[in-house]
Structure formats: C-alpha cells, structure tokens
Amino acid sequence: MWSCQGADGGPGGPGGYGGPGRGGDSIGVAYLDEDQVKFEGVTYELGPPGKGGTSWDWSDEMATGQDGNKVQTLRFPQ
C-alpha cells in the first residue's frame, strides 16, 4: 500500500532581537590590590575606546550599544 509523502517544512521565522554589543574599554593600568600598585617611572598612552555596535530591532529602528570607557587606572573588585 502506497501513501503520500509529507510536505516540506516551512521557512524559519525571523531571528530574535539580540541587541548591539558594548564597545571595548581603553585602560591604562588595571589592578586588584591597591597596596601593591606603584606608578613610578611608568608611561603609557591610551588609545580610543571602542564604539558600541549597531543593530536594528523588530520595527526596523536602529539601536546602538554603549561606547567603551577610557580610564587611566581601573581597580577590579576582588
């Protein structure tokens, strides 16, 4: 006994809204422990921070991610 083959699947839906990424930071010196940081004789030059990414939402409105920060020093929490 023969039967009909099923139909092909439909097209996939539009992708979900992921949002634009944040730009990268420009940090001169990053550290954990304030007691061990010494800045004597240290020179450095900061580059520009990265720009936030761009994407479009479901209504075709442009969204822009936050730009990165530019800081001389940054203490990371422990």
Distance bins in CASP14 RR format, pairs under 12 A and 6 or more apart:
PFRMAT RR
TARGET T0000
AUTHOR 0000-0000-0000
RMODE 2
METHOD distances of the structure
MODEL  1
13 58 0 0 0 0 0 1 0 0 0 0 0
14 56 0 0 0 0 0 1 0 0 0 0 0
14 57 0 0 0 0 0 1 0 0 0 0 0
14 58 1 0 0 1 0 0 0 0 0 0 0
14 59 0 0 0 0 0 1 0 0 0 0 0
14 60 0 0 0 0 0 1 0 0 0 0 0
15 55 0 0 0 0 0 1 0 0 0 0 0
15 56 0 0 0 0 0 1 0 0 0 0 0
15 57 0 0 0 0 0 1 0 0 0 0 0
15 58 0 0 0 0 1 0 0 0 0 0 0
16 55 0 0 0 0 0 1 0 0 0 0 0
16 56 0 0 0 0 0 1 0 0 0 0 0
16 57 0 0 0 0 1 0 0 0 0 0 0
16 58 1 0 0 1 0 0 0 0 0 0 0
17 55 1 0 0 1 0 0 0 0 0 0 0
17 56 0 0 0 0 1 0 0 0 0 0 0
17 57 1 0 1 0 0 0 0 0 0 0 0
17 58 1 0 1 0 0 0 0 0 0 0 0
17 59 0 0 0 0 0 1 0 0 0 0 0
17 60 0 0 0 0 0 1 0 0 0 0 0
17 61 0 0 0 0 0 1 0 0 0 0 0
17 63 0 0 0 0 1 0 0 0 0 0 0
18 53 0 0 0 0 0 1 0 0 0 0 0
18 55 1 0 0 1 0 0 0 0 0 0 0
18 56 0 0 0 0 0 1 0 0 0 0 0
18 57 0 0 0 0 1 0 0 0 0 0 0
18 58 0 0 0 0 0 1 0 0 0 0 0
18 63 0 0 0 0 1 0 0 0 0 0 0
18 65 0 0 0 0 0 1 0 0 0 0 0
19 52 0 0 0 0 0 1 0 0 0 0 0
19 53 0 0 0 0 1 0 0 0 0 0 0
19 54 0 0 0 0 1 0 0 0 0 0 0
19 55 1 0 1 0 0 0 0 0 0 0 0
19 56 0 0 0 0 1 0 0 0 0 0 0
19 57 1 0 0 1 0 0 0 0 0 0 0
19 58 0 0 0 0 0 1 0 0 0 0 0
19 61 0 0 0 0 0 1 0 0 0 0 0
19 62 0 0 0 0 0 1 0 0 0 0 0
19 63 1 0 0 1 0 0 0 0 0 0 0
19 64 0 0 0 0 1 0 0 0 0 0 0
19 65 1 0 0 1 0 0 0 0 0 0 0
19 66 0 0 0 0 0 1 0 0 0 0 0
20 51 0 0 0 0 1 0 0 0 0 0 0
20 52 1 0 0 1 0 0 0 0 0 0 0
20 53 1 1 0 0 0 0 0 0 0 0 0
20 54 1 0 1 0 0 0 0 0 0 0 0
20 55 1 0 1 0 0 0 0 0 0 0 0
20 56 0 0 0 0 1 0 0 0 0 0 0
20 57 0 0 0 0 1 0 0 0 0 0 0
20 61 0 0 0 0 0 1 0 0 0 0 0
20 62 0 0 0 0 1 0 0 0 0 0 0
20 63 1 0 1 0 0 0 0 0 0 0 0
20 64 1 0 1 0 0 0 0 0 0 0 0
20 65 1 0 1 0 0 0 0 0 0 0 0
20 66 0 0 0 0 1 0 0 0 0 0 0
20 67 0 0 0 0 0 1 0 0 0 0 0
21 50 0 0 0 0 0 1 0 0 0 0 0
21 51 0 0 0 0 1 0 0 0 0 0 0
21 52 1 0 1 0 0 0 0 0 0 0 0
21 53 1 0 1 0 0 0 0 0 0 0 0
21 54 0 0 0 0 1 0 0 0 0 0 0
21 55 0 0 0 0 1 0 0 0 0 0 0
21 63 0 0 0 0 1 0 0 0 0 0 0
21 64 0 0 0 0 1 0 0 0 0 0 0
21 65 1 0 1 0 0 0 0 0 0 0 0
21 66 0 0 0 0 1 0 0 0 0 0 0
21 67 0 0 0 0 0 1 0 0 0 0 0
21 68 0 0 0 0 0 1 0 0 0 0 0
22 49 0 0 0 0 1 0 0 0 0 0 0
22 50 0 0 0 0 1 0 0 0 0 0 0
22 51 0 0 0 0 1 0 0 0 0 0 0
22 52 1 0 1 0 0 0 0 0 0 0 0
22 53 1 0 0 1 0 0 0 0 0 0 0
22 54 0 0 0 0 0 1 0 0 0 0 0
22 64 0 0 0 0 0 1 0 0 0 0 0
22 65 1 0 1 0 0 0 0 0 0 0 0
22 66 1 0 1 0 0 0 0 0 0 0 0
22 67 1 0 0 1 0 0 0 0 0 0 0
22 68 1 0 0 1 0 0 0 0 0 0 0
22 69 0 0 0 0 1 0 0 0 0 0 0
23 48 0 0 0 0 0 1 0 0 0 0 0
23 49 1 0 0 1 0 0 0 0 0 0 0
23 50 1 0 1 0 0 0 0 0 0 0 0
23 51 1 0 0 1 0 0 0 0 0 0 0
23 52 1 0 1 0 0 0 0 0 0 0 0
23 53 1 0 0 1 0 0 0 0 0 0 0
23 54 0 0 0 0 0 1 0 0 0 0 0
23 64 0 0 0 0 0 1 0 0 0 0 0
23 65 1 0 0 1 0 0 0 0 0 0 0
23 66 1 0 0 1 0 0 0 0 0 0 0
23 67 1 0 1 0 0 0 0 0 0 0 0
23 68 1 0 1 0 0 0 0 0 0 0 0
23 69 0 0 0 0 1 0 0 0 0 0 0
23 70 0 0 0 0 0 1 0 0 0 0 0
24 47 0 0 0 0 0 1 0 0 0 0 0
24 48 0 0 0 0 1 0 0 0 0 0 0
24 49 1 0 1 0 0 0 0 0 0 0 0
24 50 1 0 1 0 0 0 0 0 0 0 0
24 51 0 0 0 0 1 0 0 0 0 0 0
24 52 1 0 0 1 0 0 0 0 0 0 0
24 53 0 0 0 0 0 1 0 0 0 0 0
24 65 0 0 0 0 0 1 0 0 0 0 0
24 66 0 0 0 0 1 0 0 0 0 0 0
24 67 0 0 0 0 1 0 0 0 0 0 0
24 68 1 0 1 0 0 0 0 0 0 0 0
24 69 0 0 0 0 1 0 0 0 0 0 0
24 70 0 0 0 0 1 0 0 0 0 0 0
24 71 0 0 0 0 0 1 0 0 0 0 0
25 46 0 0 0 0 1 0 0 0 0 0 0
25 47 0 0 0 0 0 1 0 0 0 0 0
25 48 0 0 0 0 0 1 0 0 0 0 0
25 49 1 0 1 0 0 0 0 0 0 0 0
25 50 1 0 0 1 0 0 0 0 0 0 0
25 52 0 0 0 0 0 1 0 0 0 0 0
25 66 0 0 0 0 0 1 0 0 0 0 0
25 67 0 0 0 0 1 0 0 0 0 0 0
25 68 1 0 1 0 0 0 0 0 0 0 0
25 69 1 0 1 0 0 0 0 0 0 0 0
25 70 1 0 0 1 0 0 0 0 0 0 0
25 71 1 0 0 1 0 0 0 0 0 0 0
25 72 0 0 0 0 0 1 0 0 0 0 0
25 73 0 0 0 0 0 1 0 0 0 0 0
25 74 1 0 0 1 0 0 0 0 0 0 0
25 76 0 0 0 0 0 1 0 0 0 0 0
26 44 0 0 0 0 0 1 0 0 0 0 0
26 45 0 0 0 0 1 0 0 0 0 0 0
26 46 1 0 1 0 0 0 0 0 0 0 0
26 47 1 0 1 0 0 0 0 0 0 0 0
26 48 1 0 0 1 0 0 0 0 0 0 0
26 49 1 0 1 0 0 0 0 0 0 0 0
26 50 1 0 0 1 0 0 0 0 0 0 0
26 51 0 0 0 0 0 1 0 0 0 0 0
26 67 0 0 0 0 0 1 0 0 0 0 0
26 68 1 0 0 1 0 0 0 0 0 0 0
26 69 1 0 0 1 0 0 0 0 0 0 0
26 70 1 0 1 0 0 0 0 0 0 0 0
26 71 1 0 0 1 0 0 0 0 0 0 0
26 72 0 0 0 0 1 0 0 0 0 0 0
26 73 0 0 0 0 0 1 0 0 0 0 0
26 74 0 0 0 0 0 1 0 0 0 0 0
27 44 0 0 0 0 1 0 0 0 0 0 0
27 46 1 0 0 1 0 0 0 0 0 0 0
27 47 0 0 0 0 1 0 0 0 0 0 0
27 49 0 0 0 0 1 0 0 0 0 0 0
27 50 0 0 0 0 0 1 0 0 0 0 0
27 68 0 0 0 0 0 1 0 0 0 0 0
27 69 0 0 0 0 1 0 0 0 0 0 0
27 70 0 0 0 0 1 0 0 0 0 0 0
27 71 1 0 1 0 0 0 0 0 0 0 0
27 72 0 0 0 0 1 0 0 0 0 0 0
27 73 1 0 0 1 0 0 0 0 0 0 0
27 74 1 0 1 0 0 0 0 0 0 0 0
27 75 0 0 0 0 0 1 0 0 0 0 0
27 76 0 0 0 0 1 0 0 0 0 0 0
28 37 0 0 0 0 0 1 0 0 0 0 0
28 39 0 0 0 0 0 1 0 0 0 0 0
28 42 0 0 0 0 1 0 0 0 0 0 0
28 43 0 0 0 0 0 1 0 0 0 0 0
28 44 1 0 1 0 0 0 0 0 0 0 0
28 45 0 0 0 0 1 0 0 0 0 0 0
28 46 1 0 1 0 0 0 0 0 0 0 0
28 47 0 0 0 0 1 0 0 0 0 0 0
28 49 0 0 0 0 0 1 0 0 0 0 0
28 69 0 0 0 0 0 1 0 0 0 0 0
28 70 0 0 0 0 1 0 0 0 0 0 0
28 71 1 0 0 1 0 0 0 0 0 0 0
28 72 1 0 1 0 0 0 0 0 0 0 0
28 73 1 0 0 1 0 0 0 0 0 0 0
28 74 1 0 0 1 0 0 0 0 0 0 0
29 36 0 0 0 0 0 1 0 0 0 0 0
29 37 1 0 0 1 0 0 0 0 0 0 0
29 38 0 0 0 0 0 1 0 0 0 0 0
29 39 1 0 0 1 0 0 0 0 0 0 0
29 41 0 0 0 0 0 1 0 0 0 0 0
29 42 1 0 0 1 0 0 0 0 0 0 0
29 43 0 0 0 0 0 1 0 0 0 0 0
29 44 1 0 0 1 0 0 0 0 0 0 0
29 46 0 0 0 0 0 1 0 0 0 0 0
29 71 0 0 0 0 1 0 0 0 0 0 0
29 72 1 0 0 1 0 0 0 0 0 0 0
29 73 1 0 1 0 0 0 0 0 0 0 0
29 74 1 0 0 1 0 0 0 0 0 0 0
29 75 0 0 0 0 1 0 0 0 0 0 0
29 76 0 0 0 0 0 1 0 0 0 0 0
30 37 0 0 0 0 0 1 0 0 0 0 0
30 44 0 0 0 0 0 1 0 0 0 0 0
30 69 0 0 0 0 0 1 0 0 0 0 0
30 71 0 0 0 0 1 0 0 0 0 0 0
30 72 0 0 0 0 0 1 0 0 0 0 0
30 73 1 0 0 1 0 0 0 0 0 0 0
30 74 1 0 1 0 0 0 0 0 0 0 0
30 75 1 0 0 1 0 0 0 0 0 0 0
30 76 1 0 0 1 0 0 0 0 0 0 0
30 77 0 0 0 0 0 1 0 0 0 0 0
31 37 1 0 1 0 0 0 0 0 0 0 0
31 38 0 0 0 0 0 1 0 0 0 0 0
31 39 0 0 0 0 0 1 0 0 0 0 0
31 42 0 0 0 0 0 1 0 0 0 0 0
31 71 0 0 0 0 0 1 0 0 0 0 0
31 72 0 0 0 0 0 1 0 0 0 0 0
31 73 1 0 0 1 0 0 0 0 0 0 0
31 74 1 0 0 1 0 0 0 0 0 0 0
31 75 1 0 1 0 0 0 0 0 0 0 0
31 76 1 0 0 1 0 0 0 0 0 0 0
31 77 0 0 0 0 0 1 0 0 0 0 0
31 78 0 0 0 0 0 1 0 0 0 0 0
32 73 0 0 0 0 0 1 0 0 0 0 0
32 74 0 0 0 0 0 1 0 0 0 0 0
32 75 1 0 0 1 0 0 0 0 0 0 0
32 76 1 0 1 0 0 0 0 0 0 0 0
32 77 0 0 0 0 1 0 0 0 0 0 0
32 78 1 0 1 0 0 0 0 0 0 0 0
33 75 0 0 0 0 1 0 0 0 0 0 0
33 76 0 0 0 0 1 0 0 0 0 0 0
33 77 0 0 0 0 0 1 0 0 0 0 0
33 78 1 0 0 1 0 0 0 0 0 0 0
34 73 0 0 0 0 1 0 0 0 0 0 0
34 74 0 0 0 0 0 1 0 0 0 0 0
34 75 1 0 0 1 0 0 0 0 0 0 0
34 76 0 0 0 0 0 1 0 0 0 0 0
34 77 0 0 0 0 0 1 0 0 0 0 0
34 78 0 0 0 0 0 1 0 0 0 0 0
35 75 0 0 0 0 0 1 0 0 0 0 0
36 75 0 0 0 0 0 1 0 0 0 0 0
37 73 1 0 0 1 0 0 0 0 0 0 0
37 74 0 0 0 0 0 1 0 0 0 0 0
37 75 0 0 0 0 1 0 0 0 0 0 0
37 76 0 0 0 0 0 1 0 0 0 0 0
39 72 0 0 0 0 1 0 0 0 0 0 0
39 73 0 0 0 0 1 0 0 0 0 0 0
42 72 0 0 0 0 0 1 0 0 0 0 0
42 73 0 0 0 0 0 1 0 0 0 0 0
43 72 0 0 0 0 0 1 0 0 0 0 0
44 71 0 0 0 0 0 1 0 0 0 0 0
44 72 0 0 0 0 1 0 0 0 0 0 0
44 73 0 0 0 0 0 1 0 0 0 0 0
45 70 0 0 0 0 0 1 0 0 0 0 0
45 72 0 0 0 0 0 1 0 0 0 0 0
46 68 0 0 0 0 0 1 0 0 0 0 0
46 69 0 0 0 0 0 1 0 0 0 0 0
46 70 1 0 1 0 0 0 0 0 0 0 0
46 71 0 0 0 0 1 0 0 0 0 0 0
46 72 1 0 0 1 0 0 0 0 0 0 0
46 73 0 0 0 0 0 1 0 0 0 0 0
46 74 0 0 0 0 0 1 0 0 0 0 0
47 68 0 0 0 0 0 1 0 0 0 0 0
47 69 0 0 0 0 0 1 0 0 0 0 0
47 70 1 0 0 1 0 0 0 0 0 0 0
47 71 0 0 0 0 0 1 0 0 0 0 0
47 72 0 0 0 0 0 1 0 0 0 0 0
48 67 0 0 0 0 1 0 0 0 0 0 0
48 68 0 0 0 0 1 0 0 0 0 0 0
48 69 0 0 0 0 0 1 0 0 0 0 0
48 70 1 0 0 1 0 0 0 0 0 0 0
49 66 0 0 0 0 0 1 0 0 0 0 0
49 67 1 0 0 1 0 0 0 0 0 0 0
49 68 1 1 0 0 0 0 0 0 0 0 0
49 69 1 0 1 0 0 0 0 0 0 0 0
49 70 1 0 1 0 0 0 0 0 0 0 0
49 71 0 0 0 0 1 0 0 0 0 0 0
50 65 0 0 0 0 0 1 0 0 0 0 0
50 66 0 0 0 0 0 1 0 0 0 0 0
50 67 1 0 0 1 0 0 0 0 0 0 0
50 68 1 0 1 0 0 0 0 0 0 0 0
50 69 0 0 0 0 1 0 0 0 0 0 0
50 70 0 0 0 0 1 0 0 0 0 0 0
51 64 0 0 0 0 1 0 0 0 0 0 0
51 65 0 0 0 0 1 0 0 0 0 0 0
51 66 0 0 0 0 1 0 0 0 0 0 0
51 67 1 0 1 0 0 0 0 0 0 0 0
51 68 1 0 0 1 0 0 0 0 0 0 0
52 63 0 0 0 0 0 1 0 0 0 0 0
52 64 1 0 0 1 0 0 0 0 0 0 0
52 65 1 0 1 0 0 0 0 0 0 0 0
52 66 1 0 0 1 0 0 0 0 0 0 0
52 67 1 0 1 0 0 0 0 0 0 0 0
52 68 1 0 0 1 0 0 0 0 0 0 0
52 69 0 0 0 0 0 1 0 0 0 0 0
53 62 0 0 0 0 0 1 0 0 0 0 0
53 63 0 0 0 0 1 0 0 0 0 0 0
53 64 1 0 0 1 0 0 0 0 0 0 0
53 65 1 0 1 0 0 0 0 0 0 0 0
53 66 0 0 0 0 1 0 0 0 0 0 0
53 67 0 0 0 0 1 0 0 0 0 0 0
53 68 0 0 0 0 0 1 0 0 0 0 0
54 61 0 0 0 0 0 1 0 0 0 0 0
54 62 1 0 0 1 0 0 0 0 0 0 0
54 63 1 0 0 1 0 0 0 0 0 0 0
54 64 1 0 1 0 0 0 0 0 0 0 0
54 65 1 0 0 1 0 0 0 0 0 0 0
54 66 0 0 0 0 0 1 0 0 0 0 0
54 67 0 0 0 0 0 1 0 0 0 0 0
55 61 0 0 0 0 1 0 0 0 0 0 0
55 62 1 0 0 1 0 0 0 0 0 0 0
55 63 1 0 1 0 0 0 0 0 0 0 0
55 64 0 0 0 0 1 0 0 0 0 0 0
55 65 0 0 0 0 1 0 0 0 0 0 0
56 62 1 0 1 0 0 0 0 0 0 0 0
56 63 1 0 0 1 0 0 0 0 0 0 0
56 64 0 0 0 0 0 1 0 0 0 0 0
57 63 1 0 1 0 0 0 0 0 0 0 0
57 64 0 0 0 0 0 1 0 0 0 0 0
END
